[in-house]
Amino acid sequence: MKKIFLLLIILVGGWFPHVEEKRNITIGIVTDVQYCACEPGEIRFYKNSLAKLDSCIKYFNSQNLDFVAHLGDAIDRDFKSFDEILPKFRKSKAPVYFVLGNHEFSVEEKYKTKVVSKMEMINDYYSISEGDWSFIFLNGNDLSFRTPQDSVQTAERDSLYAKLIRKGRCNTGKANGGLSSKQFEWLKNQLEEAAKKNKRVVVMCHFPIFPVACHSLFNDEELTAMLIQYKSVKAYFCGHNHAGGYELKDGVHFINFKGMVDTESSPAFAKVTLTQDSIFVEGKGREPNRRLKIF
């Protein structure tokens, strides 16, 4: 009788959905390292990024991180720069996940199709899970003037770009980019799946989307509208605008982290801790501290 009762418990238990572990998630965030063995520009110190990234990774390794995310522009212009900057990231004890920036594709044309494999990325856009959180990494260069485009992407890009021109938008710089309809559909499926599993979501992309600005993704308004539809989406992390910024809209925290390349010696990175009710940003160097309530 006891054996039958135990068997029933096991069988019935199988009908209950799996509940993800609710625990704090701690991640390292850095963006726009933009390394190049180049002379400094007016405000950008390309060579110095090697030493600054070393100090960043050293700090991250002293913390108990679930993973590290770089939000785009690991290099500035030379494909060979990957051979100097990627070994720095490989020193991280925690897994490192990359978002593609526009400068990854400022390389010579013959190297552009090799960028994703060179960076050892599983795909140009993808997602991972940690505890009861889902992290979605978007490719804002899907529609771009810098990346190889097939006929479908070219048509979408040109139509979207013409729309921005007609509306008098200022985010028409060729260094910006956009998401294809294919990636939007993938993202919708990811958000639906996260909602079904009662997971909270952080979306990461190189380009800002809110508030609208000249650094914004080509389809910034469309992406913002999609994200705020889902109560599971708690934050959007990005780089690209090296000055950084923050806004809250409909319960979603839009955090633009500051670029590392813009100072001679001061770093810019952060440890971000996600708890059940807050997002804690512990900034280093130029990056400010923030405590943001999760709604």
C-alpha positions as CSV (number, residue, x, y, z in Angstrom):
1,M,0.0,0.0,0.0
2,K,2.8,2.4,0.9
3,K,4.5,1.7,-2.4
4,I,1.3,2.4,-4.3
5,F,0.8,5.7,-2.4
6,L,4.4,6.7,-3.2
7,L,4.0,5.9,-6.8
8,L,0.8,8.0,-7.0
9,I,2.7,11.0,-5.5
10,I,5.4,10.7,-8.1
11,L,2.9,10.4,-10.9
12,V,0.8,13.3,-9.8
13,G,3.9,15.4,-9.1
14,G,4.8,15.0,-12.7
15,W,1.7,17.0,-13.7
16,F,2.8,20.1,-11.8
17,P,4.8,22.7,-13.8
18,H,8.5,23.0,-13.0
19,V,9.1,26.0,-10.8
20,E,12.3,27.9,-11.5
21,E,14.6,28.7,-8.6
22,K,14.0,32.2,-7.3
23,R,17.4,33.5,-6.4
24,N,19.4,36.7,-6.8
25,I,21.2,36.9,-10.2
26,T,24.4,38.9,-10.4
27,I,26.0,39.9,-13.7
28,G,28.9,42.0,-14.9
29,I,28.1,44.6,-17.5
30,V,30.6,46.5,-19.7
31,T,30.1,48.1,-23.1
32,D,31.9,49.9,-25.9
33,V,35.4,48.8,-25.0
34,Q,36.1,49.7,-28.7
35,Y,39.7,48.6,-28.7
36,C,42.1,49.4,-31.5
37,A,45.9,49.8,-31.7
38,C,45.2,53.4,-32.8
39,E,46.1,56.9,-31.7
40,P,43.5,58.5,-29.4
41,G,40.7,60.5,-30.9
42,E,39.3,63.7,-29.5
43,I,37.6,61.9,-26.6
44,R,38.3,58.2,-27.3
45,F,41.4,56.3,-26.0
46,Y,41.4,53.1,-28.0
47,K,44.7,51.6,-26.9
48,N,43.9,52.2,-23.2
49,S,40.9,49.8,-23.4
50,L,43.2,46.8,-22.9
51,A,44.4,48.0,-19.5
52,K,40.9,49.2,-18.4
53,L,39.3,45.9,-19.5
54,D,42.0,44.0,-17.5
55,S,41.0,45.9,-14.3
56,C,37.3,45.3,-15.1
57,I,37.7,41.5,-15.5
58,K,39.9,41.4,-12.4
59,Y,37.1,43.0,-10.4
60,F,34.5,40.7,-12.0
61,N,36.6,37.7,-11.0
62,S,36.6,38.9,-7.4
63,Q,32.8,38.7,-7.4
64,N,30.4,35.8,-7.5
65,L,28.9,36.4,-10.9
66,D,26.4,34.3,-12.9
67,F,27.8,35.8,-16.2
68,V,29.3,38.8,-17.8
69,A,27.7,40.7,-20.7
70,H,29.4,43.0,-23.2
71,L,26.9,45.2,-24.9
72,G,28.6,45.8,-28.2
73,D,31.6,47.4,-29.9
74,A,34.4,45.2,-28.4
75,I,36.7,46.6,-31.2
76,D,36.8,49.8,-33.2
77,R,37.7,49.0,-36.8
78,D,40.4,46.3,-37.3
79,F,39.6,42.6,-37.4
80,K,43.0,41.8,-36.0
81,S,41.9,43.7,-32.8
82,F,39.8,40.7,-31.8
83,D,43.1,38.8,-31.3
84,E,44.1,41.2,-28.6
85,I,40.8,42.0,-26.9
86,L,39.1,38.5,-26.8
87,P,41.9,36.9,-24.7
88,K,41.1,39.6,-22.1
89,F,37.5,38.5,-21.9
90,R,38.6,34.8,-21.8
91,K,40.2,35.5,-18.4
92,S,36.7,35.9,-16.9
93,K,35.8,33.1,-14.5
94,A,32.1,33.7,-15.3
95,P,30.7,33.0,-18.8
96,V,30.9,36.0,-21.2
97,Y,28.0,36.7,-23.6
98,F,28.4,39.3,-26.4
99,V,26.0,41.6,-28.0
100,L,27.0,42.7,-31.5
101,G,27.7,46.4,-32.0
102,N,28.1,48.5,-35.1
103,H,31.9,48.6,-34.8
104,E,32.2,44.9,-34.9
105,F,31.3,45.4,-38.6
106,S,33.6,48.3,-39.3
107,V,36.1,45.7,-40.4
108,E,37.1,45.0,-44.0
109,E,34.3,43.6,-46.1
110,K,36.0,40.2,-46.5
111,Y,35.9,39.7,-42.7
112,K,32.2,40.7,-42.0
113,T,30.8,37.2,-42.3
114,K,33.4,35.9,-39.9
115,V,32.6,38.2,-37.0
116,V,30.1,36.0,-35.2
117,S,32.3,32.9,-35.3
118,K,35.4,34.8,-34.4
119,M,33.6,36.0,-31.2
120,E,32.5,32.4,-30.5
121,M,28.9,33.4,-30.3
122,I,26.2,30.7,-30.6
123,N,24.2,33.0,-33.0
124,D,23.9,36.7,-33.8
125,Y,20.8,36.8,-31.5
126,Y,19.9,34.3,-28.7
127,S,18.7,33.9,-25.2
128,I,19.8,32.2,-21.9
129,S,18.1,31.4,-18.6
130,E,19.4,31.9,-15.0
131,G,17.1,31.0,-12.2
132,D,13.7,32.5,-12.9
133,W,15.1,35.1,-15.3
134,S,15.4,35.0,-19.1
135,F,18.1,37.1,-20.8
136,I,17.5,38.0,-24.4
137,F,20.4,39.2,-26.5
138,L,19.3,41.0,-29.7
139,N,21.3,41.9,-32.9
140,G,20.6,45.5,-33.7
141,N,22.6,45.2,-36.9
142,D,20.1,42.8,-38.5
143,L,19.0,45.7,-40.8
144,S,22.2,47.7,-41.4
145,F,24.3,49.5,-43.8
146,R,27.5,47.9,-42.4
147,T,26.6,44.2,-42.4
148,P,26.0,41.8,-45.4
149,Q,22.3,41.9,-46.3
150,D,20.2,39.5,-48.3
151,S,17.4,40.8,-50.6
152,V,14.8,40.6,-47.9
153,Q,16.9,42.4,-45.3
154,T,17.8,45.1,-47.9
155,A,14.2,45.7,-48.8
156,E,13.2,45.9,-45.1
157,R,16.1,48.2,-44.2
158,D,15.4,50.6,-47.1
159,S,11.7,50.8,-46.4
160,L,12.4,51.4,-42.6
161,Y,15.1,54.0,-43.4
162,A,12.8,55.9,-45.8
163,K,10.1,56.0,-43.2
164,L,12.5,57.6,-40.7
165,I,13.5,60.2,-43.3
166,R,9.9,61.0,-44.0
167,K,9.2,61.5,-40.3
168,G,12.2,63.7,-39.9
169,R,13.8,61.4,-37.3
170,C,17.5,62.0,-36.4
171,N,18.4,58.4,-35.8
172,T,19.3,58.0,-39.5
173,G,23.0,57.8,-39.0
174,K,24.5,54.8,-40.9
175,A,26.2,53.6,-37.7
176,N,22.7,52.7,-36.3
177,G,20.8,49.6,-37.2
178,G,17.5,47.8,-36.8
179,L,15.8,44.5,-36.2
180,S,14.3,42.5,-39.1
181,S,10.7,41.2,-39.0
182,K,12.2,37.7,-38.6
183,Q,14.0,38.7,-35.4
184,F,10.9,40.5,-34.2
185,E,8.9,37.3,-34.6
186,W,11.6,35.3,-32.8
187,L,11.6,37.9,-30.0
188,K,7.8,37.7,-29.7
189,N,8.1,33.9,-29.3
190,Q,10.8,34.3,-26.6
191,L,8.6,36.7,-24.6
192,E,5.5,34.5,-24.9
193,E,7.5,31.5,-23.7
194,A,8.9,33.5,-20.8
195,A,5.4,34.6,-19.8
196,K,4.2,31.1,-19.9
197,K,7.0,30.0,-17.6
198,N,6.5,33.0,-15.3
199,K,10.0,34.1,-16.0
200,R,11.1,37.7,-15.7
201,V,13.0,39.2,-18.6
202,V,16.0,41.4,-19.3
203,V,16.5,42.4,-23.0
204,M,20.0,43.4,-24.1
205,C,20.9,45.2,-27.4
206,H,23.7,47.5,-28.5
207,F,21.4,50.4,-29.5
208,P,19.2,52.5,-27.2
209,I,15.4,52.6,-27.9
210,F,13.9,54.8,-25.2
211,P,13.8,57.7,-24.9
212,V,14.0,58.2,-28.7
213,A,17.3,59.8,-29.7
214,C,19.8,60.2,-32.5
215,H,21.7,57.1,-31.3
216,S,18.5,55.0,-31.3
217,L,17.8,51.7,-33.1
218,F,16.0,52.3,-36.5
219,N,12.8,50.7,-35.2
220,D,13.2,51.9,-31.7
221,E,9.5,52.9,-31.3
222,E,8.3,49.5,-32.5
223,L,10.6,47.6,-30.1
224,T,9.7,49.7,-27.2
225,A,6.0,49.2,-27.9
226,M,6.5,45.4,-28.0
227,L,8.5,45.2,-24.7
228,I,6.1,47.3,-22.6
229,Q,3.2,44.9,-23.6
230,Y,4.8,42.2,-21.5
231,K,4.7,42.5,-17.7
232,S,7.5,40.0,-17.6
233,V,10.0,42.5,-19.2
234,K,11.7,44.3,-16.4
235,A,14.7,46.0,-18.1
236,Y,16.4,46.8,-21.3
237,F,20.2,47.2,-21.2
238,C,22.2,48.9,-24.0
239,G,25.3,50.8,-24.9
240,H,26.2,52.7,-28.2
241,N,25.5,56.2,-26.6
242,H,28.7,56.4,-24.6
243,A,27.3,59.2,-22.4
244,G,24.8,56.7,-21.0
245,G,21.4,57.4,-19.6
246,Y,18.3,56.0,-17.8
247,E,14.5,56.2,-18.2
248,L,11.5,54.3,-16.8
249,K,8.5,53.6,-19.0
250,D,5.5,51.4,-18.1
251,G,7.5,49.4,-15.6
252,V,10.5,48.8,-17.8
253,H,13.8,50.2,-16.8
254,F,15.8,51.4,-19.9
255,I,19.5,51.6,-18.8
256,N,22.1,52.9,-21.3
257,F,25.5,52.0,-19.8
258,K,28.5,54.3,-20.4
259,G,31.2,53.5,-22.9
260,M,34.6,52.3,-21.6
261,V,36.7,53.8,-24.4
262,D,35.8,57.5,-23.7
263,T,38.3,58.1,-20.9
264,E,42.1,58.0,-20.6
265,S,42.2,55.9,-17.5
266,S,38.9,55.9,-15.6
267,P,36.9,52.7,-16.1
268,A,33.2,52.3,-16.9
269,F,31.5,49.1,-16.0
270,A,29.0,47.7,-13.4
271,K,27.9,44.8,-11.3
272,V,24.2,44.4,-11.6
273,T,22.2,42.4,-9.1
274,L,18.6,41.3,-9.8
275,T,16.6,40.5,-6.7
276,Q,12.9,39.7,-6.3
277,D,12.0,43.4,-6.0
278,S,14.9,45.5,-7.2
279,I,17.7,46.0,-9.7
280,F,20.9,47.2,-8.1
281,V,23.5,48.7,-10.3
282,E,26.9,49.1,-8.6
283,G,28.8,51.3,-11.0
284,K,32.5,51.6,-11.3
285,G,34.4,54.6,-12.6
286,R,32.0,56.7,-14.7
287,E,29.0,54.4,-14.2
288,P,26.7,55.6,-11.5
289,N,25.0,53.5,-8.8
290,R,21.3,52.9,-9.1
291,R,18.6,51.1,-7.1
292,L,15.6,50.5,-9.3
293,K,12.3,49.0,-8.1
294,I,10.9,46.0,-10.0
295,F,7.2,46.6,-10.7
